[in-house]
Amino acid sequence: MKPALNPLAIARCFQFPGEPIRATPYGSGHINGTWSVACHPSSRFILQRINPHIFKNPTALMENIQRVTSHLAAQLESQPDAARRVLTLIPARDGQLFHVDADQSYWRAWRFIDSTRSYDTVETPQQAWQAAHAFGQFQQLLADLPPPRLHDTIPDFHHTPKRFVAFEQVLAADPANRAALAQPEIAFALARQSIAGVLLHAHLPERVTHNDTKFNNVLLDDTTGEALCVIDLDTVMPGLALYDFGDMVRTTTSPSAEDERDLAKVAMQFPMFEALVRGYLGAAGGFLTQTEKRHLAVSGKLITFEQGIRYLTDYLAGDTYYKVSREDHNLDRCRTQFKLIESIEQQEERMERLVQSMGE
């Protein structure tokens, strides 16, 4: 029988300044396993097990993270509270960036950033502004990252046309016999196939991008509400700047959870969108091209569509990618994405006018 996972034993393989005494599950991420590690006498750290089914080359992934965090730390060292503004890796006892256990699983550890928290859903336009400004600054600070090019940790991660092809292939195979249970969602996706290529066909420049700019991937200060630190760097790699902005629209403009079953709660709130545009352009507007700025509004619809078909594809495949906690969980997630697209479509002209007025 395979031995039970022992995160506390793994924690003792890292260079923590105290003795690890407790490891408890932490956070709400879908992909990696995450634990909060308490060390004697009073310090706290984050321990993560990298999901090998998603990230096929953990060494390359960790090289990306080390380069990005080191560059950010150098850029931010003169800022107040600089140590809380960038993630800091804790090396393993052998000096490596990670620890490989007996099962060949890769583990890493981070310094815990005190007096901050993340939110699964945005509560105010000011929070939206803070998050957008933080992600915009993240891109801006990495705009001069020295060569070589970062590794593609998940090739074609935001290649929406290829995501659509994957959806069509799974739909045709129907391996879990679920297609009959998702006919309205399948029809919705097929009717909007033309959305898939809107950013790739615009010939936008390649940037260093986060590629997973959910609102809960930025830490806000408990006291001031300032967005201090961008987290979850596994998908930091070359990409389009508007992938990041589009995912902010997807995850920040609706008051609902990503898996909300009551679709009446799902809507694109225009004040939140406006706050995102102002915050993002306030930090990133100086290096974006006019073409990038012109595509800000449509990027939200594109990324919401992409994520919706990813959830639908995983549902049809039998829930092989995302963690699920209930039957039809991925289908619920898909439905919230598609409802958000409908809300965006109802407000597209107004969104375009706002972007045009601010991007000039």
GUPAVO-849687 format. One record per residue (C-alpha): residue in one letter; chain; y, z, x. Coordinates in Angstrom, 3 decimals. Layout:
! GUPAVO-849687
A:A:Y:Z:X
...
***
This chain:
! GUPAVO-849687
M:A:0.000:0.000:0.000
K:A:3.471:-0.886:1.265
P:A:5.427:2.271:2.227
A:A:8.385:3.262:0.055
L:A:11.830:2.150:1.201
N:A:13.537:4.941:3.151
P:A:17.276:4.227:3.552
L:A:17.860:7.633:5.157
A:A:15.455:6.794:7.969
I:A:17.218:3.451:8.429
A:A:20.593:5.211:8.529
R:A:19.447:7.167:11.556
C:A:19.168:3.871:13.449
F:A:22.973:3.475:13.464
Q:A:25.672:5.031:15.631
F:A:27.113:7.383:13.035
P:A:29.182:10.251:14.466
G:A:27.074:12.797:12.596
E:A:23.514:13.313:11.365
P:A:22.666:11.348:8.179
I:A:21.531:13.858:5.560
R:A:21.593:11.902:2.300
A:A:21.498:8.253:1.138
T:A:22.216:7.418:-2.503
P:A:22.451:4.021:-4.261
Y:A:26.031:2.792:-4.429
G:A:28.041:0.100:-6.205
S:A:27.215:-2.610:-8.730
G:A:26.499:-5.651:-6.546
H:A:23.963:-8.244:-7.711
I:A:22.619:-9.322:-4.310
N:A:22.281:-6.762:-1.489
G:A:20.954:-3.217:-1.649
T:A:23.752:-0.715:-0.948
W:A:23.692:3.036:-0.259
S:A:26.312:5.668:0.414
V:A:25.284:7.719:3.428
A:A:26.521:11.283:3.863
C:A:26.500:12.607:7.423
H:A:26.765:16.174:8.650
P:A:29.243:17.739:8.734
S:A:31.539:15.716:6.434
S:A:31.629:11.957:7.095
R:A:30.520:9.141:4.810
F:A:29.398:5.567:5.463
I:A:28.018:2.524:3.681
L:A:24.535:1.192:4.451
Q:A:23.376:-2.221:3.265
R:A:20.153:-4.165:3.287
I:A:20.886:-7.898:3.494
N:A:18.997:-9.905:0.876
P:A:16.783:-12.321:2.869
H:A:16.089:-14.503:-0.156
I:A:19.786:-15.357:-0.458
F:A:20.923:-15.247:3.175
K:A:18.403:-17.178:5.225
N:A:20.134:-16.618:8.583
P:A:21.296:-12.978:8.778
T:A:22.220:-13.296:12.441
A:A:24.682:-16.098:11.729
L:A:26.020:-14.169:8.754
M:A:26.721:-11.129:10.914
E:A:28.340:-13.270:13.607
N:A:30.747:-14.573:10.947
I:A:31.526:-11.053:9.769
Q:A:32.148:-9.744:13.278
R:A:34.521:-12.612:14.090
V:A:36.401:-12.290:10.809
T:A:36.758:-8.495:10.847
S:A:37.790:-8.473:14.511
H:A:40.439:-11.125:13.862
L:A:41.745:-9.313:10.795
A:A:41.865:-6.001:12.639
A:A:43.918:-7.570:15.444
Q:A:46.294:-9.146:12.919
L:A:46.756:-5.898:11.000
E:A:46.852:-3.363:13.816
S:A:50.620:-2.806:13.483
Q:A:50.403:-2.178:9.733
P:A:50.546:1.367:8.322
D:A:47.063:2.725:7.647
A:A:45.573:-0.233:9.520
A:A:42.059:1.250:9.680
R:A:41.839:1.198:5.874
R:A:42.920:-2.442:5.576
V:A:39.840:-4.100:7.069
L:A:36.119:-3.391:7.050
T:A:34.716:-1.883:10.258
L:A:31.104:-2.408:11.281
I:A:29.107:0.500:12.718
P:A:26.733:-0.797:15.420
A:A:23.068:0.063:15.538
R:A:21.832:2.436:18.232
D:A:20.683:-0.517:20.340
G:A:24.238:-1.919:20.283
Q:A:23.473:-4.781:17.914
L:A:25.516:-5.586:14.805
F:A:22.482:-4.870:12.649
H:A:19.124:-3.108:12.611
V:A:15.865:-4.946:11.904
D:A:13.180:-2.743:10.365
A:A:9.389:-3.029:10.512
D:A:9.396:-5.432:7.558
Q:A:11.895:-7.692:9.365
S:A:14.635:-6.725:6.908
Y:A:18.183:-6.753:8.268
W:A:20.428:-3.723:7.743
R:A:24.081:-3.076:8.561
A:A:26.505:-0.176:8.253
W:A:30.226:0.112:7.532
R:A:32.876:2.760:7.881
F:A:33.666:4.169:4.420
I:A:37.248:3.611:3.285
D:A:38.355:6.863:1.693
S:A:40.631:7.299:-1.337
T:A:40.036:3.803:-2.685
R:A:38.007:2.342:-5.478
S:A:37.048:-1.017:-6.927
Y:A:37.219:-1.975:-10.591
D:A:34.748:-4.219:-12.380
T:A:37.462:-5.332:-14.811
V:A:41.214:-5.594:-14.333
E:A:43.350:-3.154:-16.310
T:A:46.949:-4.292:-15.726
P:A:48.864:-7.387:-14.534
Q:A:50.005:-5.324:-11.553
Q:A:46.378:-4.876:-10.501
A:A:45.860:-8.621:-10.857
W:A:48.937:-9.264:-8.691
Q:A:47.656:-6.840:-6.056
A:A:44.228:-8.463:-5.899
A:A:45.624:-11.990:-5.718
H:A:48.063:-10.987:-3.003
A:A:45.241:-9.355:-1.016
F:A:42.984:-12.409:-1.207
G:A:45.920:-14.718:-0.451
Q:A:46.802:-12.638:2.593
F:A:43.140:-12.678:3.623
Q:A:43.232:-16.482:3.716
Q:A:46.608:-16.523:5.440
L:A:45.520:-14.136:8.203
L:A:42.401:-16.203:8.857
A:A:44.228:-19.539:8.877
D:A:44.494:-19.349:12.674
L:A:40.963:-18.077:13.355
P:A:40.036:-19.649:16.716
P:A:37.133:-22.124:16.989
P:A:34.249:-22.557:16.629
R:A:33.862:-23.213:12.920
L:A:32.236:-20.367:11.013
H:A:28.604:-20.702:9.991
D:A:27.808:-21.819:6.449
T:A:25.981:-18.713:5.270
I:A:24.986:-20.450:2.021
P:A:25.355:-24.227:2.441
D:A:27.092:-25.947:-0.489
F:A:27.800:-22.568:-2.084
H:A:30.710:-23.897:-4.155
H:A:29.565:-27.526:-4.325
T:A:29.774:-27.687:-8.103
P:A:28.218:-31.164:-8.508
K:A:25.130:-29.986:-6.608
R:A:25.026:-26.835:-8.731
F:A:25.027:-29.105:-11.777
V:A:22.164:-31.179:-10.385
A:A:20.194:-27.971:-9.773
F:A:20.822:-26.995:-13.399
E:A:19.571:-30.384:-14.619
Q:A:16.441:-30.113:-12.481
V:A:15.560:-26.654:-13.746
L:A:16.322:-27.736:-17.301
A:A:13.913:-30.665:-16.962
A:A:11.154:-28.493:-15.496
D:A:11.788:-25.490:-17.783
P:A:9.500:-23.267:-15.649
A:A:10.004:-20.129:-17.760
N:A:9.865:-21.919:-21.126
R:A:13.362:-20.737:-21.991
A:A:15.235:-23.972:-22.679
A:A:14.613:-23.713:-26.410
L:A:16.327:-20.310:-26.397
A:A:19.543:-21.612:-24.790
Q:A:20.266:-24.851:-26.642
P:A:23.960:-24.124:-27.424
E:A:24.650:-23.160:-23.799
I:A:22.808:-26.201:-22.474
A:A:24.800:-28.488:-24.759
F:A:28.053:-26.837:-23.681
A:A:27.252:-27.447:-20.009
L:A:26.156:-31.049:-20.474
A:A:29.329:-31.863:-22.422
R:A:31.511:-30.716:-19.524
Q:A:29.756:-32.316:-16.564
S:A:32.958:-34.172:-15.642
I:A:34.585:-30.887:-14.607
A:A:32.204:-30.491:-11.664
G:A:33.924:-32.792:-9.169
V:A:37.577:-31.999:-9.871
L:A:38.300:-30.153:-6.591
L:A:35.983:-32.096:-4.288
H:A:37.554:-35.362:-5.450
A:A:41.055:-34.050:-4.664
H:A:40.429:-34.212:-0.864
L:A:41.761:-30.723:-0.173
P:A:41.786:-29.301:3.391
E:A:39.019:-27.017:4.597
R:A:40.027:-23.365:5.032
V:A:38.384:-20.065:5.944
T:A:37.679:-18.637:2.525
H:A:36.041:-15.571:0.985
N:A:34.118:-17.525:-1.664
D:A:33.382:-14.521:-3.896
T:A:36.779:-13.194:-4.985
K:A:35.653:-11.064:-7.874
F:A:38.159:-8.384:-8.751
N:A:35.693:-5.707:-7.621
N:A:35.669:-7.176:-4.115
V:A:39.036:-5.647:-3.269
L:A:39.620:-1.926:-2.811
L:A:42.718:-0.400:-4.422
D:A:44.350:2.757:-3.117
D:A:43.730:5.718:-5.428
T:A:47.332:6.933:-5.202
T:A:49.539:3.852:-4.911
G:A:47.354:1.200:-6.553
E:A:47.933:-1.115:-3.570
A:A:45.120:-3.542:-2.788
L:A:44.186:-2.351:0.679
C:A:40.999:-4.063:1.768
V:A:38.962:-7.155:0.907
I:A:35.232:-6.388:0.939
D:A:31.875:-8.181:0.539
L:A:32.236:-10.673:3.369
D:A:28.778:-12.283:3.230
T:A:30.107:-15.581:1.918
V:A:33.159:-15.843:4.192
M:A:32.819:-19.353:5.594
P:A:34.530:-22.744:5.522
G:A:35.578:-23.780:2.029
L:A:38.470:-24.745:-0.205
A:A:41.273:-22.250:-0.753
L:A:41.153:-22.915:-4.473
Y:A:37.548:-21.782:-4.734
D:A:38.950:-18.325:-4.082
F:A:41.827:-18.633:-6.515
G:A:39.580:-20.073:-9.190
D:A:37.155:-17.172:-8.913
M:A:40.072:-14.753:-9.282
V:A:40.972:-16.454:-12.560
R:A:37.356:-16.213:-13.663
T:A:36.948:-12.525:-12.889
T:A:40.431:-11.117:-13.444
T:A:42.002:-12.729:-16.489
S:A:39.525:-11.519:-19.117
P:A:39.350:-7.847:-20.173
S:A:35.596:-8.051:-20.702
A:A:32.716:-7.296:-18.367
E:A:30.939:-10.278:-16.838
D:A:27.904:-9.614:-19.028
E:A:29.748:-8.667:-22.225
R:A:27.675:-9.332:-25.334
D:A:30.598:-9.149:-27.778
L:A:32.191:-12.522:-27.081
A:A:35.203:-11.641:-29.222
K:A:36.321:-9.532:-26.268
V:A:36.301:-12.503:-23.865
A:A:39.653:-14.280:-23.432
M:A:41.900:-15.646:-20.697
Q:A:44.974:-13.409:-20.838
F:A:47.996:-15.427:-19.797
P:A:49.950:-12.453:-18.342
M:A:47.024:-11.837:-15.993
F:A:46.980:-15.495:-14.949
E:A:50.700:-15.408:-14.270
A:A:50.272:-12.284:-12.134
L:A:47.518:-14.006:-10.145
V:A:49.676:-17.060:-9.484
R:A:52.623:-14.937:-8.364
G:A:50.537:-12.655:-6.150
Y:A:48.512:-15.435:-4.566
L:A:51.429:-17.767:-3.858
G:A:53.431:-14.816:-2.560
A:A:50.890:-14.388:0.226
A:A:49.308:-17.818:0.675
G:A:52.025:-20.180:-0.547
G:A:53.384:-20.755:2.941
F:A:50.309:-22.562:4.245
L:A:49.018:-24.274:1.091
T:A:49.686:-27.972:0.641
Q:A:51.389:-29.331:-2.460
T:A:48.073:-30.844:-3.543
E:A:46.414:-27.453:-3.341
K:A:49.194:-25.896:-5.386
R:A:48.936:-28.606:-8.038
H:A:45.259:-27.778:-8.562
L:A:45.678:-24.024:-8.975
A:A:45.381:-24.070:-12.767
V:A:42.284:-26.262:-12.989
S:A:40.477:-24.289:-10.282
G:A:39.891:-21.390:-12.670
K:A:38.171:-23.622:-15.188
L:A:36.054:-25.242:-12.468
I:A:34.777:-22.014:-10.919
T:A:34.116:-20.462:-14.327
F:A:32.083:-23.538:-15.211
E:A:30.219:-23.381:-11.923
Q:A:29.344:-19.720:-12.375
G:A:28.296:-20.311:-15.952
I:A:25.823:-23.019:-14.990
R:A:24.539:-20.843:-12.135
Y:A:23.750:-18.043:-14.581
L:A:22.229:-20.547:-16.994
T:A:20.142:-22.113:-14.227
D:A:18.839:-18.706:-13.154
Y:A:18.020:-17.816:-16.744
L:A:16.069:-21.053:-17.195
A:A:14.307:-20.489:-13.853
G:A:13.116:-17.021:-14.881
D:A:15.753:-14.785:-13.250
T:A:14.914:-15.519:-9.625
Y:A:18.366:-15.107:-8.022
Y:A:20.539:-12.478:-9.718
K:A:19.447:-8.938:-10.400
V:A:18.939:-8.366:-14.114
S:A:18.671:-5.102:-16.032
R:A:17.714:-6.388:-19.471
E:A:16.131:-9.329:-21.208
D:A:18.481:-12.329:-21.456
H:A:20.905:-10.687:-19.001
N:A:21.659:-13.976:-17.244
L:A:22.074:-15.740:-20.588
D:A:24.608:-13.093:-21.633
R:A:26.464:-13.675:-18.374
C:A:26.437:-17.427:-18.989
R:A:27.841:-16.970:-22.490
T:A:30.800:-14.945:-21.246
Q:A:31.635:-17.697:-18.744
F:A:31.488:-20.420:-21.346
K:A:33.575:-18.412:-23.819
L:A:36.175:-17.919:-21.080
I:A:36.236:-21.670:-20.478
E:A:37.011:-22.221:-24.148
S:A:39.919:-19.781:-23.872
I:A:41.195:-21.513:-20.731
E:A:41.001:-24.909:-22.425
Q:A:43.192:-23.622:-25.249
Q:A:45.897:-22.608:-22.744
E:A:45.613:-25.307:-20.074
E:A:48.962:-26.966:-20.705
R:A:50.814:-23.667:-20.475
M:A:48.947:-22.787:-17.279
E:A:49.870:-26.129:-15.734
R:A:53.540:-25.662:-16.597
L:A:53.600:-22.243:-14.971
V:A:51.958:-23.469:-11.776
Q:A:54.332:-26.426:-11.597
S:A:57.379:-24.173:-11.984
M:A:56.207:-21.807:-9.227
G:A:54.625:-24.213:-6.777
E:A:57.661:-26.373:-6.091
***
